[in-house]
Amino acid sequence: MSTFSDYFFQAADGLTLYARDYAGPAPDSPVVLCLHGLTRNSRDFQDLAPQLADHFRVLVPEQRGRGRSDYDRQVDHYNLMQYVQDVRTLLESLSIERTAIVGTSMGGLMTFALSALYPGTIDRAVINDIGPEIASAGLERIKSYVGIVGPFADWEEATAYLKAASAEIFPTWEDDQWSDFARQCYIEREGQVVVDYDPRIAEPLATEGGDTEAQTLWSLFETLAATPTLLVRGALTDLLSKECVAKMGAVHPNLSVLDVPDVGHAPMLNEPGVSEAVKNFLIS
């Protein structure tokens, strides 16, 4: 299994940000950029990235306020366009001009924005369970827990909470999967298990949503129309409706759709056959 090196870089405003860097088979290997969701971190791709690294150099950044990246004292910097600028800084620091992207949830929205702001950067895109229209039920669910979870006394308590809160998303999971998932979401600090992100990322989220944002996201998404794109959708998702998927297909002639059974928002991309489908799409 491929290993990664730690890569730290400076954002334009001076924050130190972090990325996992899987070298790939050759110095000139094509690049895949994996972008995580709102409250997540690079560990979300710990299964997929090593498989992709057989063919690609794989970069997995942690957005500001997550994981090993610095937290931001200016809470208004926790916004989509800032994250996009940070990723652009990462690519520039490594002299990378073109990349494929795997974007989960917020990472998918970042992919839309990267396409619009930096035309020609993305050669292929995998969008994981997100679209320009974010279903209100899913958005409200996310808002209900961001920034208010924990701390927990130990890993057992953290895992039990996560299982209770997310059982409808992953209804077929076994205990070991929940235990592994807890260690992807949380971290141990000072004898307690806590979320591995700055709880203040929730503050800007409180103002998001509505028709204006949807119009903006549609305009960003439309810039991907010439880019081969695979849309992954969890069959049980509460964030990406079938109606939105149909509309995305109508404006994007190169859109393929992969449905993942028995999973809500968002697929982990390690479900049976999914990582292989993603890898084959990126190689083709």
C-alpha atoms as a printed R data frame, in Angstrom:
    type eleno elety resid chain resno       x      y       z
1   ATOM     1    CA   MET     A     1   0.000  0.000   0.000
2   ATOM     2    CA   SER     A     2   1.290  3.440  -0.921
3   ATOM     3    CA   THR     A     3   2.418  5.712   1.849
4   ATOM     4    CA   PHE     A     4   2.283  9.493   1.901
5   ATOM     5    CA   SER     A     5   4.558 12.304   2.946
6   ATOM     6    CA   ASP     A     6   3.470 15.364   4.920
7   ATOM     7    CA   TYR     A     7   3.397 18.580   2.929
8   ATOM     8    CA   PHE     A     8   2.976 21.939   4.633
9   ATOM     9    CA   PHE     A     9   2.496 25.163   2.694
10  ATOM    10    CA   GLN     A    10   1.700 28.794   3.394
11  ATOM    11    CA   ALA     A    11  -1.640 30.310   2.476
12  ATOM    12    CA   ALA     A    12  -1.646 33.834   1.075
13  ATOM    13    CA   ASP     A    13  -2.645 35.226   4.489
14  ATOM    14    CA   GLY     A    14   0.123 33.376   6.325
15  ATOM    15    CA   LEU     A    15  -1.697 30.344   7.721
16  ATOM    16    CA   THR     A    16   0.177 27.060   7.521
17  ATOM    17    CA   LEU     A    17  -1.894 24.437   5.762
18  ATOM    18    CA   TYR     A    18  -1.355 20.704   5.402
19  ATOM    19    CA   ALA     A    19  -1.742 18.070   2.711
20  ATOM    20    CA   ARG     A    20  -0.963 14.385   2.343
21  ATOM    21    CA   ASP     A    21   1.210 13.783  -0.697
22  ATOM    22    CA   TYR     A    22   1.159 10.297  -2.257
23  ATOM    23    CA   ALA     A    23   4.065 10.327  -4.700
24  ATOM    24    CA   GLY     A    24   2.678  8.119  -7.458
25  ATOM    25    CA   PRO     A    25   4.679  5.739  -9.656
26  ATOM    26    CA   ALA     A    26   6.854  8.358 -11.407
27  ATOM    27    CA   PRO     A    27   8.029 11.961 -10.882
28  ATOM    28    CA   ASP     A    28   5.850 13.111 -13.767
29  ATOM    29    CA   SER     A    29   2.742 11.123 -12.819
30  ATOM    30    CA   PRO     A    30  -0.545 12.942 -13.467
31  ATOM    31    CA   VAL     A    31  -2.116 14.467 -10.383
32  ATOM    32    CA   VAL     A    32  -5.363 13.756  -8.568
33  ATOM    33    CA   LEU     A    33  -6.529 16.240  -5.940
34  ATOM    34    CA   CYS     A    34  -8.890 14.851  -3.265
35  ATOM    35    CA   LEU     A    35 -11.055 17.434  -1.501
36  ATOM    36    CA   HIS     A    36 -12.924 16.536   1.699
37  ATOM    37    CA   GLY     A    37 -16.270 17.670   3.066
38  ATOM    38    CA   LEU     A    38 -17.211 20.413   5.512
39  ATOM    39    CA   THR     A    39 -16.232 18.812   8.817
40  ATOM    40    CA   ARG     A    40 -13.802 16.245   7.497
41  ATOM    41    CA   ASN     A    41 -10.095 15.850   6.813
42  ATOM    42    CA   SER     A    42  -7.561 13.939   4.736
43  ATOM    43    CA   ARG     A    43  -8.330 10.642   6.482
44  ATOM    44    CA   ASP     A    44 -11.540 10.427   4.453
45  ATOM    45    CA   PHE     A    45  -9.407  9.338   1.499
46  ATOM    46    CA   GLN     A    46  -7.109  6.941   3.359
47  ATOM    47    CA   ASP     A    47  -8.585  3.982   1.458
48  ATOM    48    CA   LEU     A    48  -9.016  5.549  -1.977
49  ATOM    49    CA   ALA     A    49  -5.774  7.531  -2.216
50  ATOM    50    CA   PRO     A    50  -3.373  4.533  -2.033
51  ATOM    51    CA   GLN     A    51  -5.300  2.824  -4.835
52  ATOM    52    CA   LEU     A    52  -5.141  5.914  -7.017
53  ATOM    53    CA   ALA     A    53  -1.433  6.299  -6.238
54  ATOM    54    CA   ASP     A    54  -0.722  3.251  -8.412
55  ATOM    55    CA   HIS     A    55  -1.273  5.594 -11.372
56  ATOM    56    CA   PHE     A    56  -1.319  9.142 -10.007
57  ATOM    57    CA   ARG     A    57   0.351 11.512  -7.639
58  ATOM    58    CA   VAL     A    58  -2.423 12.095  -5.100
59  ATOM    59    CA   LEU     A    59  -2.699 15.270  -3.034
60  ATOM    60    CA   VAL     A    60  -5.143 15.372  -0.134
61  ATOM    61    CA   PRO     A    61  -5.233 18.819   1.501
62  ATOM    62    CA   GLU     A    62  -6.913 19.638   4.781
63  ATOM    63    CA   GLN     A    63  -8.781 22.923   4.517
64  ATOM    64    CA   ARG     A    64  -8.025 25.651   7.031
65  ATOM    65    CA   GLY     A    65  -9.604 24.840  10.375
66  ATOM    66    CA   ARG     A    66  -9.405 21.085   9.816
67  ATOM    67    CA   GLY     A    67  -6.952 18.393  10.815
68  ATOM    68    CA   ARG     A    68  -3.334 19.529  10.811
69  ATOM    69    CA   SER     A    69  -4.014 22.826   9.039
70  ATOM    70    CA   ASP     A    70  -4.024 25.990  11.131
71  ATOM    71    CA   TYR     A    71  -7.266 27.269  12.579
72  ATOM    72    CA   ASP     A    72  -8.214 30.760  11.417
73  ATOM    73    CA   ARG     A    73  -8.814 33.534  13.928
74  ATOM    74    CA   GLN     A    74 -10.985 35.330  11.357
75  ATOM    75    CA   VAL     A    75 -14.079 33.165  11.226
76  ATOM    76    CA   ASP     A    76 -15.345 34.802   8.034
77  ATOM    77    CA   HIS     A    77 -12.426 33.166   6.220
78  ATOM    78    CA   TYR     A    78 -14.207 29.838   6.614
79  ATOM    79    CA   ASN     A    79 -15.906 30.082   3.245
80  ATOM    80    CA   LEU     A    80 -15.898 28.266  -0.067
81  ATOM    81    CA   MET     A    81 -13.936 30.810  -2.048
82  ATOM    82    CA   GLN     A    82 -11.205 31.010   0.591
83  ATOM    83    CA   TYR     A    83 -10.811 27.240   0.492
84  ATOM    84    CA   VAL     A    84 -10.562 27.413  -3.304
85  ATOM    85    CA   GLN     A    85  -7.843 30.062  -3.077
86  ATOM    86    CA   ASP     A    86  -5.961 27.878  -0.593
87  ATOM    87    CA   VAL     A    87  -6.102 24.898  -2.944
88  ATOM    88    CA   ARG     A    88  -4.924 27.082  -5.802
89  ATOM    89    CA   THR     A    89  -1.982 28.130  -3.619
90  ATOM    90    CA   LEU     A    90  -1.194 24.459  -2.994
91  ATOM    91    CA   LEU     A    91  -1.151 23.680  -6.711
92  ATOM    92    CA   GLU     A    92   0.996 26.722  -7.481
93  ATOM    93    CA   SER     A    93   3.470 25.846  -4.717
94  ATOM    94    CA   LEU     A    94   4.041 22.495  -6.444
95  ATOM    95    CA   SER     A    95   3.982 23.937  -9.999
96  ATOM    96    CA   ILE     A    96   0.932 21.842 -10.906
97  ATOM    97    CA   GLU     A    97  -1.031 23.276 -13.817
98  ATOM    98    CA   ARG     A    98  -3.580 20.516 -14.423
99  ATOM    99    CA   THR     A    99  -5.200 18.012 -12.120
100 ATOM   100    CA   ALA     A   100  -8.078 15.614 -11.799
101 ATOM   101    CA   ILE     A   101 -10.270 16.141  -8.735
102 ATOM   102    CA   VAL     A   102 -12.268 13.923  -6.424
103 ATOM   103    CA   GLY     A   103 -14.492 16.206  -4.368
104 ATOM   104    CA   THR     A   104 -16.775 15.014  -1.588
105 ATOM   105    CA   SER     A   105 -19.684 17.271  -0.603
106 ATOM   106    CA   MET     A   106 -18.070 20.675   0.077
107 ATOM   107    CA   GLY     A   107 -15.111 19.424  -1.936
108 ATOM   108    CA   GLY     A   108 -17.460 18.998  -4.876
109 ATOM   109    CA   LEU     A   109 -18.634 22.589  -4.562
110 ATOM   110    CA   MET     A   110 -14.991 23.647  -4.450
111 ATOM   111    CA   THR     A   111 -14.499 21.747  -7.703
112 ATOM   112    CA   PHE     A   112 -17.269 23.771  -9.350
113 ATOM   113    CA   ALA     A   113 -15.605 26.994  -8.194
114 ATOM   114    CA   LEU     A   114 -12.093 25.928  -9.227
115 ATOM   115    CA   SER     A   115 -13.423 25.192 -12.697
116 ATOM   116    CA   ALA     A   116 -15.027 28.610 -12.956
117 ATOM   117    CA   LEU     A   117 -12.174 30.654 -11.497
118 ATOM   118    CA   TYR     A   118  -9.284 28.787 -13.093
119 ATOM   119    CA   PRO     A   119 -10.387 27.457 -16.501
120 ATOM   120    CA   GLY     A   120  -8.271 24.630 -17.844
121 ATOM   121    CA   THR     A   121  -7.064 23.457 -14.434
122 ATOM   122    CA   ILE     A   122  -9.345 20.397 -14.156
123 ATOM   123    CA   ASP     A   123  -9.058 17.595 -16.685
124 ATOM   124    CA   ARG     A   124 -11.498 15.170 -14.978
125 ATOM   125    CA   ALA     A   125 -13.818 15.477 -11.992
126 ATOM   126    CA   VAL     A   126 -15.454 13.055  -9.589
127 ATOM   127    CA   ILE     A   127 -18.208 14.787  -7.614
128 ATOM   128    CA   ASN     A   128 -19.295 12.864  -4.535
129 ATOM   129    CA   ASP     A   129 -22.926 13.361  -3.506
130 ATOM   130    CA   ILE     A   130 -23.402 17.080  -4.055
131 ATOM   131    CA   GLY     A   131 -24.970 19.310  -6.672
132 ATOM   132    CA   PRO     A   132 -25.830 22.965  -7.290
133 ATOM   133    CA   GLU     A   133 -29.137 22.500  -5.448
134 ATOM   134    CA   ILE     A   134 -28.575 21.308  -1.884
135 ATOM   135    CA   ALA     A   135 -31.673 19.650  -0.460
136 ATOM   136    CA   SER     A   136 -32.915 21.550   2.588
137 ATOM   137    CA   ALA     A   137 -33.372 18.448   4.752
138 ATOM   138    CA   GLY     A   138 -29.733 17.490   4.404
139 ATOM   139    CA   LEU     A   139 -28.490 21.023   4.881
140 ATOM   140    CA   GLU     A   140 -30.491 21.446   8.076
141 ATOM   141    CA   ARG     A   141 -29.211 18.111   9.360
142 ATOM   142    CA   ILE     A   142 -25.632 19.230   8.828
143 ATOM   143    CA   LYS     A   143 -26.243 22.609  10.452
144 ATOM   144    CA   SER     A   144 -27.721 20.830  13.479
145 ATOM   145    CA   TYR     A   145 -24.475 19.177  14.490
146 ATOM   146    CA   VAL     A   146 -21.555 21.213  13.098
147 ATOM   147    CA   GLY     A   147 -19.535 22.693  15.922
148 ATOM   148    CA   ILE     A   148 -21.571 21.258  18.806
149 ATOM   149    CA   VAL     A   149 -20.468 17.608  18.947
150 ATOM   150    CA   GLY     A   150 -18.468 16.325  21.931
151 ATOM   151    CA   PRO     A   151 -16.115 16.294  23.686
152 ATOM   152    CA   PHE     A   152 -16.273 12.605  24.568
153 ATOM   153    CA   ALA     A   153 -14.690 10.837  27.494
154 ATOM   154    CA   ASP     A   154 -13.208  8.074  25.353
155 ATOM   155    CA   TRP     A   155 -13.326  6.432  21.927
156 ATOM   156    CA   GLU     A   156 -16.132  4.101  22.962
157 ATOM   157    CA   GLU     A   157 -18.393  7.037  23.796
158 ATOM   158    CA   ALA     A   158 -17.430  8.865  20.611
159 ATOM   159    CA   THR     A   159 -18.135  5.809  18.490
160 ATOM   160    CA   ALA     A   160 -21.491  5.229  20.164
161 ATOM   161    CA   TYR     A   161 -22.535  8.818  19.490
162 ATOM   162    CA   LEU     A   162 -21.450  8.628  15.869
163 ATOM   163    CA   LYS     A   163 -23.326  5.389  15.327
164 ATOM   164    CA   ALA     A   164 -26.509  6.774  16.888
165 ATOM   165    CA   ALA     A   165 -26.306  9.975  14.847
166 ATOM   166    CA   SER     A   166 -25.412  8.383  11.514
167 ATOM   167    CA   ALA     A   167 -27.082  4.956  11.521
168 ATOM   168    CA   GLU     A   168 -29.501  6.013   8.769
169 ATOM   169    CA   ILE     A   169 -26.579  7.073   6.556
170 ATOM   170    CA   PHE     A   170 -24.720  3.769   6.833
171 ATOM   171    CA   PRO     A   171 -27.391  1.231   7.806
172 ATOM   172    CA   THR     A   172 -25.348 -1.865   6.917
173 ATOM   173    CA   TRP     A   173 -22.138 -1.007   8.786
174 ATOM   174    CA   GLU     A   174 -20.558 -3.352  11.320
175 ATOM   175    CA   ASP     A   175 -19.014 -2.275  14.641
176 ATOM   176    CA   ASP     A   176 -15.476 -2.182  13.272
177 ATOM   177    CA   GLN     A   177 -16.558  0.220  10.536
178 ATOM   178    CA   TRP     A   178 -18.061  2.577  13.101
179 ATOM   179    CA   SER     A   179 -14.874  2.403  15.161
180 ATOM   180    CA   ASP     A   180 -12.750  3.230  12.120
181 ATOM   181    CA   PHE     A   181 -15.107  6.051  11.150
182 ATOM   182    CA   ALA     A   182 -14.817  7.620  14.601
183 ATOM   183    CA   ARG     A   183 -11.054  7.787  14.155
184 ATOM   184    CA   GLN     A   184 -11.534  9.518  10.836
185 ATOM   185    CA   CYS     A   185 -13.819 12.158  12.312
186 ATOM   186    CA   TYR     A   186 -12.344 12.757  15.775
187 ATOM   187    CA   ILE     A   187  -8.969 13.123  17.464
188 ATOM   188    CA   GLU     A   188  -7.703 12.700  21.016
189 ATOM   189    CA   ARG     A   189  -6.542 15.837  22.823
190 ATOM   190    CA   GLU     A   190  -5.770 16.285  26.505
191 ATOM   191    CA   GLY     A   191  -7.444 13.034  27.473
192 ATOM   192    CA   GLN     A   192 -10.657 13.712  25.580
193 ATOM   193    CA   VAL     A   193 -11.930 12.767  22.142
194 ATOM   194    CA   VAL     A   194 -12.942 15.867  20.179
195 ATOM   195    CA   VAL     A   195 -13.914 16.843  16.648
196 ATOM   196    CA   ASP     A   196 -10.893 17.296  14.381
197 ATOM   197    CA   TYR     A   197 -11.918 20.742  13.191
198 ATOM   198    CA   ASP     A   198 -12.420 24.252  14.501
199 ATOM   199    CA   PRO     A   199 -16.010 24.386  15.847
200 ATOM   200    CA   ARG     A   200 -16.259 27.942  14.531
201 ATOM   201    CA   ILE     A   201 -16.513 26.707  10.936
202 ATOM   202    CA   ALA     A   202 -20.227 26.457  11.749
203 ATOM   203    CA   GLU     A   203 -20.678 30.221  12.137
204 ATOM   204    CA   PRO     A   204 -20.582 31.230   8.440
205 ATOM   205    CA   LEU     A   205 -22.704 28.181   7.593
206 ATOM   206    CA   ALA     A   206 -25.638 29.659   9.501
207 ATOM   207    CA   THR     A   207 -26.122 32.274   6.775
208 ATOM   208    CA   GLU     A   208 -25.895 29.902   3.791
209 ATOM   209    CA   GLY     A   209 -28.718 28.450   1.721
210 ATOM   210    CA   GLY     A   210 -31.474 29.736  -0.499
211 ATOM   211    CA   ASP     A   211 -32.130 30.459  -4.137
212 ATOM   212    CA   THR     A   212 -29.308 32.980  -4.580
213 ATOM   213    CA   GLU     A   213 -26.686 30.424  -3.594
214 ATOM   214    CA   ALA     A   214 -28.258 27.839  -5.896
215 ATOM   215    CA   GLN     A   215 -28.131 30.234  -8.857
216 ATOM   216    CA   THR     A   216 -24.469 30.913  -8.162
217 ATOM   217    CA   LEU     A   217 -23.661 27.212  -7.822
218 ATOM   218    CA   TRP     A   218 -25.432 26.404 -11.089
219 ATOM   219    CA   SER     A   219 -23.364 29.026 -12.895
220 ATOM   220    CA   LEU     A   220 -20.184 27.526 -11.419
221 ATOM   221    CA   PHE     A   221 -21.227 23.966 -12.267
222 ATOM   222    CA   GLU     A   222 -21.978 24.887 -15.869
223 ATOM   223    CA   THR     A   223 -18.294 25.687 -16.407
224 ATOM   224    CA   LEU     A   224 -17.589 21.944 -15.966
225 ATOM   225    CA   ALA     A   225 -19.739 21.058 -18.986
226 ATOM   226    CA   ALA     A   226 -16.727 20.296 -21.201
227 ATOM   227    CA   THR     A   227 -14.940 18.340 -18.456
228 ATOM   228    CA   PRO     A   228 -15.584 14.592 -18.179
229 ATOM   229    CA   THR     A   229 -17.362 14.237 -14.833
230 ATOM   230    CA   LEU     A   230 -18.505 11.299 -12.711
231 ATOM   231    CA   LEU     A   231 -21.270 12.058 -10.212
232 ATOM   232    CA   VAL     A   232 -21.379  9.624  -7.288
233 ATOM   233    CA   ARG     A   233 -24.694  9.527  -5.415
234 ATOM   234    CA   GLY     A   234 -25.621  7.660  -2.269
235 ATOM   235    CA   ALA     A   235 -28.980  5.964  -2.784
236 ATOM   236    CA   LEU     A   236 -30.146  7.142   0.655
237 ATOM   237    CA   THR     A   237 -28.741 10.677   0.421
238 ATOM   238    CA   ASP     A   238 -30.722 13.592   1.847
239 ATOM   239    CA   LEU     A   239 -28.522 16.206   0.148
240 ATOM   240    CA   LEU     A   240 -28.628 15.385  -3.575
241 ATOM   241    CA   SER     A   241 -32.071 14.800  -5.034
242 ATOM   242    CA   LYS     A   242 -32.797 12.751  -8.147
243 ATOM   243    CA   GLU     A   243 -34.339 15.881  -9.655
244 ATOM   244    CA   CYS     A   244 -31.078 17.775  -9.209
245 ATOM   245    CA   VAL     A   245 -29.143 14.891 -10.789
246 ATOM   246    CA   ALA     A   246 -31.457 15.008 -13.822
247 ATOM   247    CA   LYS     A   247 -30.950 18.761 -14.190
248 ATOM   248    CA   MET     A   248 -27.174 18.336 -13.886
249 ATOM   249    CA   GLY     A   249 -27.258 15.782 -16.687
250 ATOM   250    CA   ALA     A   250 -29.282 18.135 -18.865
251 ATOM   251    CA   VAL     A   251 -26.631 20.874 -18.709
252 ATOM   252    CA   HIS     A   252 -23.573 18.574 -18.659
253 ATOM   253    CA   PRO     A   253 -23.256 16.285 -21.695
254 ATOM   254    CA   ASN     A   254 -20.183 14.529 -20.256
255 ATOM   255    CA   LEU     A   255 -21.801 13.596 -16.936
256 ATOM   256    CA   SER     A   256 -21.838  9.966 -15.810
257 ATOM   257    CA   VAL     A   257 -23.711  8.882 -12.673
258 ATOM   258    CA   LEU     A   258 -22.747  6.136 -10.230
259 ATOM   259    CA   ASP     A   259 -25.368  5.167  -7.634
260 ATOM   260    CA   VAL     A   260 -24.108  3.604  -4.402
261 ATOM   261    CA   PRO     A   261 -26.719  1.390  -2.703
262 ATOM   262    CA   ASP     A   262 -27.461  1.397   1.042
263 ATOM   263    CA   VAL     A   263 -25.519  4.618   1.708
264 ATOM   264    CA   GLY     A   264 -26.624  8.159   2.495
265 ATOM   265    CA   HIS     A   265 -24.584 11.368   2.455
266 ATOM   266    CA   ALA     A   266 -21.867 10.839   1.606
267 ATOM   267    CA   PRO     A   267 -20.414  7.601   0.228
268 ATOM   268    CA   MET     A   268 -16.968  6.850   1.647
269 ATOM   269    CA   LEU     A   269 -15.787  5.779  -1.833
270 ATOM   270    CA   ASN     A   270 -14.585  2.477  -0.380
271 ATOM   271    CA   GLU     A   271 -17.904  0.689  -0.893
272 ATOM   272    CA   PRO     A   272 -17.786 -2.476  -3.058
273 ATOM   273    CA   GLY     A   273 -16.814 -1.560  -6.606
274 ATOM   274    CA   VAL     A   274 -16.817  2.199  -6.030
275 ATOM   275    CA   SER     A   275 -13.084  2.835  -5.704
276 ATOM   276    CA   GLU     A   276 -12.506  0.713  -8.798
277 ATOM   277    CA   ALA     A   277 -15.119  2.695 -10.726
278 ATOM   278    CA   VAL     A   278 -13.561  5.995  -9.645
279 ATOM   279    CA   LYS     A   279 -10.077  4.791 -10.546
280 ATOM   280    CA   ASN     A   280 -11.170  3.494 -13.949
281 ATOM   281    CA   PHE     A   281 -12.957  6.737 -14.712
282 ATOM   282    CA   LEU     A   282  -9.882  8.805 -13.862
283 ATOM   283    CA   ILE     A   283  -7.590  6.596 -15.939
284 ATOM   284    CA   SER     A   284  -9.838  6.354 -19.002
